């Protein structure tokens, strides 16, 4: 499965939700056209996740490696010690 993590994009749903895209800092908003182009290229390249606004792709790779390293530890019948009730 492939996914797109677009960040802020400029479709009409912002206005529908009551927050016009114009109220956001323009430096964080990607055009729909640029997002689609980047996502299609990412899919073409076989990327599992397209992060069109993340310039440092190696940060995503590090995040994904850390997530994978935790995968077998995310379910247990014992609550993590850091959540144990203080007595």
Buried (B, 14 or more C-beta within 10 A) or exposed (E): EEEBEBEBBBEEEBEEEEEEBEEEEEEEBBEEEBBBEBBEEBBEEEBEBBBBBBEEEEEBEEEEEEEEEEEEEEEEEEEEEEEEEEE
